[in-house]
Amino acid sequence: MKLKVMQPGMLTTVQDEGRWGFQGKGMPVAGAMDLFALRSGNIMVGNDEGAAGLEVTVLGPTLSVVDGCGTAVVTGADLDFSVNGECFPCNVVVEVKEGDHLSFSGVKGNGCRAYLIFSGGIDVPVIMGSRSTYLRAHLGGLEGRALKKGDTFSTGEPHVLWERFIGFSCPASFLPGRQLDQPLRVVMGPQDDAFTDRGIETFLSQTYTISDSADRMGYRLEGPVIEHSGAADIISDAIPLGTIQIPGHGQPIAMLADRQTTGGYTKIAVLCTPDIGALAQRLPGQKVRFQKISFEDAVAATRKERSLLDGIHQLVATWITPIASSTQTTSTILEDTPRSGMWRLSIDGTGHTVHWERLD
Amino acid sequence: MTEQEWPKLLCAGDSCIVVEFGNSISLDVNARVQALRHVLEAKNISGIQELVPTYRSLAVYFDPVKAEPSRFRSLLERLASTTDVGLSSEKGKVIVIPVCYGGEFGPDLQNVVKHTGLAEEEVIKRHSAPDYYCYMLGFTPGFSYLGGMDETIATPRLSEPRERIPAGSVGIAGKQTGIYPIDSPGGWQLIGRTPLPMFDANRESPTLVDAGFWIRFHPISPEEYRSIEEKIFHGNYTLEFHEKGEMPA
Protein backbone atom coordinates (compact mmCIF):
# COMPACT_ATOMS: atom_id res chain seq x y z
CA MET A 1 0.00 0.00 0.00
CA LYS A 2 1.26 3.47 -0.86
CA LEU A 3 0.13 6.63 0.91
CA LYS A 4 0.47 10.33 0.20
CA VAL A 5 0.53 13.11 2.77
CA MET A 6 -2.12 15.72 1.93
CA GLN A 7 -1.65 17.62 5.22
CA PRO A 8 1.17 16.72 7.62
CA GLY A 9 -0.50 17.62 10.94
CA MET A 10 1.32 19.25 13.82
CA LEU A 11 4.08 16.69 14.35
CA THR A 12 3.71 13.33 12.65
CA THR A 13 6.76 11.07 12.71
CA VAL A 14 7.57 7.46 11.88
CA GLN A 15 8.37 5.60 15.11
CA ASP A 16 8.97 2.01 16.18
CA GLU A 17 10.25 0.66 19.50
CA GLY A 18 13.40 2.78 19.21
CA ARG A 19 17.05 2.57 18.37
CA TRP A 20 18.27 0.41 21.25
CA GLY A 21 21.85 -0.79 21.49
CA PHE A 22 23.71 2.43 20.67
CA GLN A 23 23.28 4.54 23.81
CA GLY A 24 26.87 3.68 24.68
CA LYS A 25 27.80 5.47 21.43
CA GLY A 26 25.84 8.55 22.42
CA MET A 27 22.88 7.71 20.17
CA PRO A 28 19.50 8.55 21.72
CA VAL A 29 16.88 5.77 21.56
CA ALA A 30 13.88 7.75 20.16
CA GLY A 31 10.91 5.46 19.37
CA ALA A 32 7.22 5.76 20.24
CA MET A 33 6.46 7.95 23.26
CA ASP A 34 3.60 5.57 24.18
CA LEU A 35 5.11 2.15 23.52
CA PHE A 36 2.04 0.24 24.69
CA ALA A 37 -0.09 2.02 22.08
CA LEU A 38 2.41 1.28 19.30
CA ARG A 39 2.75 -2.39 20.23
CA SER A 40 -0.95 -3.02 20.75
CA GLY A 41 -1.77 -1.44 17.37
CA ASN A 42 0.77 -3.63 15.64
CA ILE A 43 -0.71 -6.75 17.24
CA MET A 44 -4.22 -5.74 16.13
CA VAL A 45 -3.26 -5.63 12.43
CA GLY A 46 -1.00 -8.69 12.53
CA ASN A 47 2.38 -6.91 12.46
CA ASP A 48 5.42 -7.62 14.56
CA GLU A 49 4.97 -5.68 17.80
CA GLY A 50 7.90 -3.45 16.98
CA ALA A 51 6.88 -2.49 13.43
CA ALA A 52 6.94 1.20 12.53
CA GLY A 53 3.78 3.30 12.66
CA LEU A 54 2.96 6.98 12.59
CA GLU A 55 3.06 8.88 15.86
CA VAL A 56 0.43 11.57 15.47
CA THR A 57 0.58 14.54 17.84
CA VAL A 58 -2.56 16.57 18.76
CA LEU A 59 -3.46 17.70 15.23
CA GLY A 60 -3.33 14.74 12.92
CA PRO A 61 -2.42 14.50 9.25
CA THR A 62 -4.63 13.88 6.25
CA LEU A 63 -3.39 10.96 4.19
CA SER A 64 -4.57 9.55 0.93
CA VAL A 65 -4.17 5.93 -0.13
CA VAL A 66 -2.74 6.20 -3.63
CA ASP A 67 -2.11 2.54 -4.34
CA GLY A 68 -3.09 -0.86 -2.98
CA CYS A 69 -5.11 -1.77 0.07
CA GLY A 70 -4.60 -2.97 3.60
CA THR A 71 -5.77 -2.36 7.13
CA ALA A 72 -5.28 0.49 9.60
CA VAL A 73 -5.93 0.99 13.29
CA VAL A 74 -5.53 3.98 15.58
CA THR A 75 -4.35 3.40 19.14
CA GLY A 76 -3.32 5.66 22.00
CA ALA A 77 -5.10 9.02 22.16
CA ASP A 78 -8.47 9.54 20.51
CA LEU A 79 -7.81 12.26 17.94
CA ASP A 80 -11.11 11.64 16.12
CA PHE A 81 -9.98 9.45 13.24
CA SER A 82 -12.09 9.08 10.15
CA VAL A 83 -11.93 7.36 6.79
CA ASN A 84 -13.66 9.27 3.96
CA GLY A 85 -15.45 11.35 6.60
CA GLU A 86 -16.80 8.36 8.53
CA CYS A 87 -15.56 8.27 12.13
CA PHE A 88 -13.91 5.15 13.49
CA PRO A 89 -13.17 4.63 17.15
CA CYS A 90 -9.68 3.79 18.39
CA ASN A 91 -8.61 0.15 18.59
CA VAL A 92 -10.85 -1.00 15.73
CA VAL A 93 -9.19 -2.40 12.62
CA VAL A 94 -10.54 -0.89 9.39
CA GLU A 95 -9.93 -1.74 5.77
CA VAL A 96 -8.39 1.03 3.66
CA LYS A 97 -7.91 1.04 -0.09
CA GLU A 98 -6.89 3.16 -3.03
CA GLY A 99 -8.74 6.48 -3.07
CA ASP A 100 -9.49 6.52 0.68
CA HIS A 101 -8.83 9.65 2.72
CA LEU A 102 -7.65 9.20 6.28
CA SER A 103 -7.95 12.19 8.60
CA PHE A 104 -8.12 13.34 12.21
CA SER A 105 -10.24 16.20 13.56
CA GLY A 106 -8.53 16.80 16.89
CA VAL A 107 -8.27 15.80 20.54
CA LYS A 108 -11.51 14.08 21.53
CA GLY A 109 -10.74 12.51 24.87
CA ASN A 110 -7.69 12.25 27.08
CA GLY A 111 -4.30 11.99 25.47
CA CYS A 112 -2.36 13.80 22.79
CA ARG A 113 -0.49 11.09 20.86
CA ALA A 114 -2.28 8.68 18.55
CA TYR A 115 -0.59 5.86 16.66
CA LEU A 116 -1.79 5.18 13.15
CA ILE A 117 -0.69 1.66 12.36
CA PHE A 118 -0.94 0.03 8.95
CA SER A 119 -0.79 -3.65 8.07
CA GLY A 120 2.81 -4.37 7.09
CA GLY A 121 4.15 -1.38 9.02
CA ILE A 122 5.79 1.64 7.43
CA ASP A 123 8.58 0.68 5.09
CA VAL A 124 11.37 3.21 5.57
CA PRO A 125 15.07 2.29 5.71
CA VAL A 126 16.35 0.68 8.91
CA ILE A 127 19.11 2.90 10.35
CA MET A 128 21.12 1.45 13.23
CA GLY A 129 18.51 -1.23 13.80
CA SER A 130 15.45 1.01 13.83
CA ARG A 131 13.04 2.96 11.63
CA SER A 132 12.41 5.58 14.33
CA THR A 133 12.79 9.25 13.48
CA TYR A 134 15.32 11.06 15.66
CA LEU A 135 14.62 14.67 14.80
CA ARG A 136 17.67 16.33 16.38
CA ALA A 137 20.19 14.34 14.32
CA HIS A 138 17.89 14.27 11.24
CA LEU A 139 18.10 10.49 11.22
CA GLY A 140 15.68 7.61 10.60
CA GLY A 141 12.01 7.72 9.60
CA LEU A 142 11.21 9.73 6.50
CA GLU A 143 14.49 11.57 5.73
CA GLY A 144 15.02 12.14 9.44
CA ARG A 145 12.14 14.58 9.78
CA ALA A 146 8.43 14.90 10.48
CA LEU A 147 6.03 14.25 7.59
CA LYS A 148 5.44 17.12 5.22
CA LYS A 149 2.84 17.83 2.58
CA GLY A 150 3.43 15.84 -0.60
CA ASP A 151 5.48 13.05 1.01
CA THR A 152 4.71 9.53 -0.09
CA PHE A 153 5.56 6.34 1.75
CA SER A 154 4.83 2.64 1.43
CA THR A 155 3.82 -0.04 3.84
CA GLY A 156 5.71 -3.30 4.16
CA GLU A 157 4.70 -6.88 3.53
CA PRO A 158 1.51 -7.52 5.56
CA HIS A 159 0.49 -10.68 7.44
CA VAL A 160 -0.55 -13.37 4.94
CA LEU A 161 -4.06 -13.32 6.41
CA TRP A 162 -4.16 -9.51 6.76
CA GLU A 163 -7.79 -9.27 5.61
CA ARG A 164 -8.96 -11.43 8.50
CA PHE A 165 -7.94 -8.73 10.99
CA ILE A 166 -10.59 -6.35 9.58
CA GLY A 167 -13.26 -5.55 12.17
CA PHE A 168 -11.18 -6.64 15.15
CA SER A 169 -12.07 -4.45 18.09
CA CYS A 170 -9.96 -4.47 21.22
CA PRO A 171 -12.03 -4.41 24.41
CA ALA A 172 -11.25 -1.64 26.92
CA SER A 173 -10.34 -4.23 29.55
CA PHE A 174 -7.21 -4.99 27.51
CA LEU A 175 -6.05 -1.37 27.51
CA PRO A 176 -4.19 0.41 30.33
CA GLY A 177 -7.25 2.56 31.25
CA ARG A 178 -5.21 5.59 32.24
CA GLN A 179 -6.79 8.47 34.14
CA LEU A 180 -5.56 12.07 33.96
CA ASP A 181 -5.63 12.43 37.74
CA GLN A 182 -3.83 9.17 38.51
CA PRO A 183 -0.49 9.73 40.23
CA LEU A 184 2.55 8.56 38.26
CA ARG A 185 4.40 5.74 40.01
CA VAL A 186 8.14 6.13 40.50
CA VAL A 187 10.99 4.05 41.86
CA MET A 188 13.29 6.28 43.93
CA GLY A 189 16.91 6.68 42.86
CA PRO A 190 19.57 6.48 41.51
CA GLN A 191 20.49 9.79 43.24
CA ASP A 192 17.67 10.23 45.76
CA ASP A 193 20.40 10.61 48.40
CA ALA A 194 21.25 14.01 46.85
CA PHE A 195 18.05 15.52 48.33
CA THR A 196 16.96 16.59 51.81
CA ASP A 197 14.07 14.76 53.49
CA ARG A 198 12.03 17.86 52.83
CA GLY A 199 13.01 17.72 49.15
CA ILE A 200 11.83 14.12 48.85
CA GLU A 201 8.64 14.97 50.74
CA THR A 202 7.95 17.90 48.37
CA PHE A 203 8.52 15.71 45.32
CA LEU A 204 6.11 13.03 46.54
CA SER A 205 3.36 15.26 47.93
CA GLN A 206 3.10 18.29 45.68
CA THR A 207 1.39 18.76 42.32
CA TYR A 208 3.47 19.78 39.30
CA THR A 209 2.26 21.36 36.08
CA ILE A 210 3.58 20.35 32.67
CA SER A 211 5.21 23.47 31.18
CA ASP A 212 5.16 24.56 27.54
CA SER A 213 8.65 23.17 27.30
CA ALA A 214 7.45 19.61 26.76
CA ASP A 215 8.47 17.60 23.73
CA ARG A 216 9.68 14.16 22.68
CA MET A 217 12.96 14.76 24.51
CA GLY A 218 11.45 15.55 27.87
CA TYR A 219 8.79 17.35 29.89
CA ARG A 220 9.81 20.25 32.11
CA LEU A 221 7.51 20.42 35.12
CA GLU A 222 6.78 23.46 37.29
CA GLY A 223 5.89 23.55 40.97
CA PRO A 224 7.38 23.77 44.46
CA VAL A 225 11.19 23.66 44.52
CA ILE A 226 12.70 20.26 45.40
CA GLU A 227 15.56 20.85 47.81
CA HIS A 228 18.98 19.30 47.23
CA SER A 229 21.12 18.38 50.21
CA GLY A 230 24.30 19.32 48.37
CA ALA A 231 25.33 19.75 44.76
CA ALA A 232 22.75 19.38 42.00
CA ASP A 233 25.38 18.20 39.53
CA ILE A 234 27.01 14.79 39.35
CA ILE A 235 29.68 13.25 37.16
CA SER A 236 27.73 12.52 33.96
CA ASP A 237 26.14 9.09 33.80
CA ALA A 238 23.41 7.28 31.86
CA ILE A 239 19.84 8.61 31.70
CA PRO A 240 17.26 5.79 31.60
CA LEU A 241 13.88 6.28 29.91
CA GLY A 242 11.45 7.95 32.34
CA THR A 243 14.12 9.48 34.58
CA ILE A 244 13.02 12.45 36.69
CA GLN A 245 16.07 14.67 36.95
CA ILE A 246 16.30 17.76 39.13
CA PRO A 247 18.80 20.45 38.09
CA GLY A 248 19.93 23.19 40.51
CA HIS A 249 16.70 25.19 40.12
CA GLY A 250 14.79 22.38 41.86
CA GLN A 251 12.18 21.84 39.12
CA PRO A 252 11.73 18.30 37.76
CA ILE A 253 12.37 17.28 34.16
CA ALA A 254 10.98 13.94 32.96
CA MET A 255 13.32 12.44 30.35
CA LEU A 256 11.45 10.75 27.49
CA ALA A 257 12.04 9.01 24.14
CA ASP A 258 14.46 11.49 22.52
CA ARG A 259 16.44 12.17 25.74
CA GLN A 260 20.21 12.45 25.52
CA THR A 261 21.94 9.24 26.58
CA THR A 262 23.96 10.75 29.42
CA GLY A 263 23.75 13.78 31.66
CA GLY A 264 25.09 15.43 34.76
CA TYR A 265 21.98 16.32 36.80
CA THR A 266 20.83 14.45 39.91
CA LYS A 267 18.11 11.91 39.20
CA ILE A 268 15.63 11.68 42.07
CA ALA A 269 13.52 8.84 40.66
CA VAL A 270 12.51 6.92 37.52
CA LEU A 271 8.93 6.40 36.34
CA CYS A 272 7.76 2.79 36.30
CA THR A 273 7.57 1.60 32.69
CA PRO A 274 3.75 1.67 32.23
CA ASP A 275 3.53 5.24 33.55
CA ILE A 276 6.01 6.61 31.00
CA GLY A 277 3.34 6.26 28.31
CA ALA A 278 0.77 7.73 30.71
CA LEU A 279 2.89 10.90 31.10
CA ALA A 280 3.65 11.07 27.37
CA GLN A 281 -0.10 11.32 26.71
CA ARG A 282 -0.47 14.43 28.90
CA LEU A 283 -0.33 17.97 27.55
CA PRO A 284 1.26 21.23 28.75
CA GLY A 285 -0.92 22.76 31.46
CA GLN A 286 -2.01 19.37 32.82
CA LYS A 287 -1.01 18.23 36.31
CA VAL A 288 1.35 15.55 37.54
CA ARG A 289 1.71 13.95 40.97
CA PHE A 290 4.23 11.27 41.89
CA GLN A 291 3.74 8.17 44.00
CA LYS A 292 6.65 6.16 45.35
CA ILE A 293 6.52 2.41 44.78
CA SER A 294 9.06 -0.32 45.36
CA PHE A 295 11.27 -1.78 42.64
CA GLU A 296 9.36 -5.07 42.97
CA ASP A 297 6.00 -3.35 42.53
CA ALA A 298 7.31 -1.50 39.48
CA VAL A 299 8.44 -4.80 37.95
CA ALA A 300 5.02 -6.28 38.74
CA ALA A 301 3.28 -3.30 37.08
CA THR A 302 5.48 -3.68 34.00
CA ARG A 303 4.66 -7.37 33.79
CA LYS A 304 0.96 -6.63 34.20
CA GLU A 305 1.09 -4.28 31.23
CA ARG A 306 2.93 -6.96 29.29
CA SER A 307 0.14 -9.43 30.10
CA LEU A 308 -2.37 -7.05 28.50
CA LEU A 309 -0.41 -7.24 25.25
CA ASP A 310 -0.25 -11.03 25.55
CA GLY A 311 -4.03 -10.98 26.03
CA ILE A 312 -4.52 -8.93 22.86
CA HIS A 313 -2.35 -11.45 21.01
CA GLN A 314 -4.73 -14.20 22.13
CA LEU A 315 -7.87 -12.27 21.20
CA VAL A 316 -6.46 -11.54 17.75
CA ALA A 317 -5.48 -15.17 17.26
CA THR A 318 -9.05 -16.19 18.07
CA TRP A 319 -10.44 -13.52 15.76
CA ILE A 320 -8.50 -14.69 12.72
CA THR A 321 -8.92 -18.45 13.25
CA PRO A 322 -11.46 -20.23 11.05
CA ILE A 323 -14.96 -20.57 12.51
CA ALA A 324 -14.90 -24.20 13.60
CA SER A 325 -12.07 -23.83 16.03
CA SER A 326 -12.87 -20.27 17.00
CA THR A 327 -16.31 -21.09 18.42
CA GLN A 328 -14.60 -23.47 20.78
CA THR A 329 -11.99 -20.98 21.86
CA THR A 330 -14.27 -18.02 22.32
CA SER A 331 -16.59 -19.90 24.63
CA THR A 332 -13.85 -19.95 27.23
CA ILE A 333 -13.23 -16.21 27.26
CA LEU A 334 -16.74 -14.90 26.65
CA GLU A 335 -16.35 -11.72 28.69
CA ASP A 336 -13.56 -10.39 26.54
CA THR A 337 -14.77 -11.51 23.14
CA PRO A 338 -16.17 -8.88 20.81
CA ARG A 339 -19.94 -8.77 20.45
CA SER A 340 -19.87 -8.65 16.70
CA GLY A 341 -17.54 -9.07 13.79
CA MET A 342 -17.05 -10.32 10.31
CA TRP A 343 -15.78 -13.55 8.84
CA ARG A 344 -14.48 -14.09 5.36
CA LEU A 345 -15.15 -17.50 3.85
CA SER A 346 -13.85 -19.02 0.70
CA ILE A 347 -16.02 -21.83 -0.65
CA ASP A 348 -14.82 -23.48 -3.87
CA GLY A 349 -12.81 -20.38 -4.68
CA THR A 350 -15.67 -17.91 -4.23
CA GLY A 351 -15.34 -15.32 -1.47
CA HIS A 352 -18.17 -14.74 1.03
CA THR A 353 -18.49 -12.23 3.83
CA VAL A 354 -20.37 -13.26 6.98
CA HIS A 355 -21.34 -10.60 9.51
CA TRP A 356 -22.12 -11.93 12.95
CA GLU A 357 -23.42 -10.68 16.27
CA ARG A 358 -23.64 -12.23 19.72
CA LEU A 359 -27.28 -12.65 20.75
CA ASP A 360 -26.91 -13.48 24.49
CA MET B 1 33.81 7.86 51.49
CA THR B 2 35.90 4.74 51.88
CA GLU B 3 36.94 2.43 49.08
CA GLN B 4 34.88 -0.39 50.62
CA GLU B 5 31.65 1.31 49.57
CA TRP B 6 32.34 0.57 45.93
CA PRO B 7 31.06 -0.97 43.79
CA LYS B 8 27.52 0.19 44.51
CA LEU B 9 24.40 -1.05 42.74
CA LEU B 10 21.92 1.78 42.21
CA CYS B 11 18.32 1.25 41.25
CA ALA B 12 17.41 3.32 38.19
CA GLY B 13 13.79 2.35 37.61
CA ASP B 14 12.38 -1.09 36.86
CA SER B 15 14.55 -1.67 33.78
CA CYS B 16 18.01 -0.41 34.70
CA ILE B 17 20.63 -1.03 37.36
CA VAL B 18 23.63 1.30 37.59
CA VAL B 19 26.85 -0.22 38.88
CA GLU B 20 28.95 2.61 40.28
CA PHE B 21 32.68 2.14 40.90
CA GLY B 22 33.65 5.47 42.44
CA ASN B 23 32.97 9.15 42.54
CA SER B 24 35.80 10.57 40.49
CA ILE B 25 36.96 10.86 36.91
CA SER B 26 40.00 8.60 36.87
CA LEU B 27 41.55 5.92 34.70
CA ASP B 28 41.40 3.41 37.57
CA VAL B 29 37.67 3.83 38.13
CA ASN B 30 36.90 3.82 34.40
CA ALA B 31 39.01 0.68 33.92
CA ARG B 32 36.64 -1.13 36.30
CA VAL B 33 33.64 0.13 34.33
CA GLN B 34 35.16 -1.20 31.10
CA ALA B 35 36.15 -4.51 32.71
CA LEU B 36 32.59 -5.23 33.89
CA ARG B 37 31.25 -4.15 30.53
CA HIS B 38 33.52 -6.60 28.69
CA VAL B 39 32.64 -9.45 31.05
CA LEU B 40 28.92 -8.86 30.56
CA GLU B 41 29.31 -8.55 26.79
CA ALA B 42 31.21 -11.83 26.68
CA LYS B 43 28.64 -13.64 28.82
CA ASN B 44 25.80 -12.52 26.54
CA ILE B 45 23.22 -12.75 29.33
CA SER B 46 19.64 -13.08 28.14
CA GLY B 47 17.41 -10.20 29.20
CA ILE B 48 20.17 -7.59 29.04
CA GLN B 49 19.05 -4.94 26.59
CA GLU B 50 22.18 -2.83 26.48
CA LEU B 51 25.13 -1.51 28.46
CA VAL B 52 26.04 2.15 28.76
CA PRO B 53 29.50 2.80 30.16
CA THR B 54 30.12 6.29 31.58
CA TYR B 55 32.98 7.91 33.57
CA ARG B 56 32.51 5.96 36.77
CA SER B 57 29.54 3.67 36.27
CA LEU B 58 27.99 1.09 33.99
CA ALA B 59 24.26 1.31 33.32
CA VAL B 60 22.80 -2.12 32.65
CA TYR B 61 19.45 -1.93 30.85
CA PHE B 62 17.36 -5.08 31.05
CA ASP B 63 13.89 -6.32 30.25
CA PRO B 64 12.15 -6.97 33.60
CA VAL B 65 9.68 -9.28 31.85
CA LYS B 66 12.43 -11.58 30.54
CA ALA B 67 15.02 -11.20 33.31
CA GLU B 68 14.28 -12.20 36.92
CA PRO B 69 15.37 -8.94 38.59
CA SER B 70 16.44 -10.36 41.96
CA ARG B 71 18.62 -13.08 40.43
CA PHE B 72 19.92 -10.60 37.93
CA ARG B 73 20.84 -8.15 40.69
CA SER B 74 22.82 -10.73 42.64
CA LEU B 75 24.63 -11.78 39.47
CA LEU B 76 25.64 -8.15 38.86
CA GLU B 77 26.68 -7.74 42.48
CA ARG B 78 28.92 -10.78 42.24
CA LEU B 79 30.47 -9.84 38.90
CA ALA B 80 30.98 -6.20 39.91
CA SER B 81 33.01 -7.10 42.97
CA THR B 82 34.96 -10.01 41.49
CA THR B 83 35.77 -8.81 37.98
CA ASP B 84 39.49 -8.53 37.46
CA VAL B 85 40.40 -5.08 36.20
CA GLY B 86 43.50 -6.42 34.51
CA LEU B 87 45.26 -3.94 32.30
CA SER B 88 42.27 -2.95 30.22
CA SER B 89 42.78 0.82 30.29
CA GLU B 90 46.56 0.65 30.13
CA LYS B 91 46.51 -1.48 27.02
CA GLY B 92 43.82 -0.87 24.47
CA LYS B 93 43.85 0.64 21.04
CA VAL B 94 45.20 4.04 20.10
CA ILE B 95 43.48 5.52 17.06
CA VAL B 96 45.35 8.18 15.15
CA ILE B 97 43.13 11.13 14.24
CA PRO B 98 44.70 13.36 11.59
CA VAL B 99 43.91 17.04 12.29
CA CYS B 100 44.56 20.09 10.18
CA TYR B 101 45.10 22.87 12.73
CA GLY B 102 44.33 26.57 12.22
CA GLY B 103 43.28 28.42 9.07
CA GLU B 104 39.76 27.80 7.78
CA PHE B 105 39.57 24.52 9.76
CA GLY B 106 40.52 26.07 13.11
CA PRO B 107 39.12 29.62 13.14
CA ASP B 108 39.64 29.97 16.93
CA LEU B 109 43.26 28.80 17.12
CA GLN B 110 44.30 32.45 17.48
CA ASN B 111 41.97 32.82 20.50
CA VAL B 112 43.88 30.00 22.19
CA VAL B 113 47.19 31.63 21.20
CA LYS B 114 46.04 34.95 22.71
CA HIS B 115 44.60 33.36 25.85
CA THR B 116 47.60 31.17 26.63
CA GLY B 117 50.36 33.47 25.37
CA LEU B 118 51.91 30.48 23.58
CA ALA B 119 53.02 30.47 19.95
CA GLU B 120 50.67 28.78 17.44
CA GLU B 121 53.14 25.95 16.81
CA GLU B 122 53.44 25.39 20.57
CA VAL B 123 49.65 25.12 21.02
CA ILE B 124 49.51 22.56 18.20
CA LYS B 125 52.48 20.67 19.64
CA ARG B 126 50.94 20.49 23.12
CA HIS B 127 47.52 19.50 21.76
CA SER B 128 48.90 16.69 19.62
CA ALA B 129 51.47 15.40 22.13
CA PRO B 130 49.46 13.27 24.59
CA ASP B 131 47.38 10.16 24.10
CA TYR B 132 43.82 10.98 25.13
CA TYR B 133 41.63 8.44 26.89
CA CYS B 134 37.99 8.13 25.80
CA TYR B 135 36.07 7.78 29.06
CA MET B 136 32.63 7.66 27.50
CA LEU B 137 30.44 8.74 24.60
CA GLY B 138 27.41 10.98 25.02
CA PHE B 139 25.97 14.46 24.44
CA THR B 140 25.45 13.86 20.69
CA PRO B 141 25.81 10.65 18.65
CA GLY B 142 29.50 9.75 18.61
CA PHE B 143 30.80 12.50 20.91
CA SER B 144 33.77 11.26 22.99
CA TYR B 145 34.55 12.63 26.43
CA LEU B 146 38.36 12.71 26.34
CA GLY B 147 40.76 12.96 29.25
CA GLY B 148 44.41 13.99 29.21
CA MET B 149 44.63 17.48 27.75
CA ASP B 150 47.64 19.61 28.70
CA GLU B 151 46.10 22.24 30.97
CA THR B 152 48.47 24.95 29.72
CA ILE B 153 46.33 25.20 26.56
CA ALA B 154 43.00 25.37 28.45
CA THR B 155 40.82 28.18 27.07
CA PRO B 156 37.29 29.22 28.04
CA ARG B 157 34.39 28.60 25.64
CA LEU B 158 33.30 31.27 23.15
CA SER B 159 31.03 33.86 24.75
CA GLU B 160 28.75 33.52 21.74
CA PRO B 161 28.12 29.91 20.62
CA ARG B 162 28.05 29.13 16.91
CA GLU B 163 24.82 27.94 15.35
CA ARG B 164 26.47 25.35 13.19
CA ILE B 165 29.84 23.70 13.65
CA PRO B 166 30.94 21.36 10.86
CA ALA B 167 31.38 17.68 11.67
CA GLY B 168 35.00 16.79 12.42
CA SER B 169 35.81 20.10 14.12
CA VAL B 170 38.27 19.76 17.00
CA GLY B 171 37.74 22.16 19.87
CA ILE B 172 38.80 23.22 23.33
CA ALA B 173 36.36 24.16 26.11
CA GLY B 174 38.06 24.95 29.39
CA LYS B 175 40.24 21.95 30.28
CA GLN B 176 38.46 19.66 27.82
CA THR B 177 39.08 18.86 24.20
CA GLY B 178 36.81 17.01 21.81
CA ILE B 179 35.68 16.38 18.26
CA TYR B 180 32.22 17.33 16.97
CA PRO B 181 31.03 14.08 15.34
CA ILE B 182 28.06 15.63 13.50
CA ASP B 183 27.14 19.16 12.43
CA SER B 184 25.79 20.81 15.55
CA PRO B 185 25.59 24.11 17.40
CA GLY B 186 28.23 24.72 20.08
CA GLY B 187 30.54 27.10 21.90
CA TRP B 188 33.91 25.35 21.82
CA GLN B 189 37.05 27.11 20.55
CA LEU B 190 37.65 25.44 17.19
CA ILE B 191 41.36 24.82 16.66
CA GLY B 192 41.30 22.35 13.77
CA ARG B 193 39.35 19.71 11.89
CA THR B 194 39.74 16.05 11.02
CA PRO B 195 38.68 14.70 7.63
CA LEU B 196 37.66 11.40 9.31
CA PRO B 197 33.90 10.79 9.58
CA MET B 198 33.68 10.27 13.35
CA PHE B 199 30.02 9.26 13.11
CA ASP B 200 28.20 7.56 10.26
CA ALA B 201 24.82 5.98 10.98
CA ASN B 202 25.10 3.77 7.91
CA ARG B 203 28.44 2.24 8.87
CA GLU B 204 28.50 -1.15 10.59
CA SER B 205 30.22 0.48 13.53
CA PRO B 206 28.69 3.99 13.50
CA THR B 207 31.44 5.56 15.64
CA LEU B 208 35.20 5.36 15.09
CA VAL B 209 35.95 5.74 18.78
CA ASP B 210 34.48 3.64 21.60
CA ALA B 211 34.65 4.14 25.35
CA GLY B 212 37.94 2.72 26.62
CA PHE B 213 39.88 3.59 23.44
CA TRP B 214 42.82 5.97 23.30
CA ILE B 215 43.23 8.56 20.59
CA ARG B 216 46.17 10.61 19.33
CA PHE B 217 45.90 13.76 17.21
CA HIS B 218 48.33 13.89 14.31
CA PRO B 219 48.89 17.35 12.72
CA ILE B 220 48.45 17.41 8.94
CA SER B 221 48.61 20.10 6.23
CA PRO B 222 45.56 21.32 4.27
CA GLU B 223 46.90 19.29 1.30
CA GLU B 224 47.02 16.12 3.38
CA TYR B 225 43.51 16.92 4.63
CA ARG B 226 42.22 17.04 1.03
CA SER B 227 44.10 13.89 0.10
CA ILE B 228 42.66 11.92 3.07
CA GLU B 229 39.20 13.26 2.27
CA GLU B 230 39.64 11.98 -1.28
CA LYS B 231 40.77 8.55 -0.06
CA ILE B 232 37.78 8.30 2.29
CA PHE B 233 35.47 9.21 -0.59
CA HIS B 234 36.91 6.38 -2.69
CA GLY B 235 36.83 4.00 0.24
CA ASN B 236 40.59 3.36 0.33
CA TYR B 237 41.59 5.13 3.52
CA THR B 238 42.92 2.87 6.28
CA LEU B 239 42.63 3.96 9.89
CA GLU B 240 45.93 4.10 11.70
CA PHE B 241 46.02 2.15 14.97
CA HIS B 242 48.67 1.62 17.62
CA GLU B 243 48.72 -0.57 20.67
CA LYS B 244 48.92 1.38 23.88
CA GLY B 245 52.01 0.30 25.80
CA GLU B 246 51.98 2.33 28.95
CA MET B 247 49.71 4.72 30.72
CA PRO B 248 50.65 8.37 30.29
CA ALA B 249 52.19 9.93 33.38
Interface residues (C-beta under 8 A of the other chain):
Chain A: W20 G21 F22 Q23 G24 K25 G26 M27 P28 I127 M128 A137 L139 V187 M188 G189 P190 Q191 I235 S236 D237 A238 P240 L241 G242 T243 Q260 T261 T262 G263 K267 V270 L271 C272 T273 F295 E296 A298 V299 A301 T302 R303 R306
Chain B: L10 C11 A12 G13 D14 S15 C16 V18 E20 N23 S24 I25 Q49 E50 L51 V52 P53 T54 Y55 R56 S57 A59 Y61 P64 V65 P69 M136 L137 G138 F139 T140 P141 G142 F143 Y145 P181 I182 A201 N202 P206 T207 D210 A211
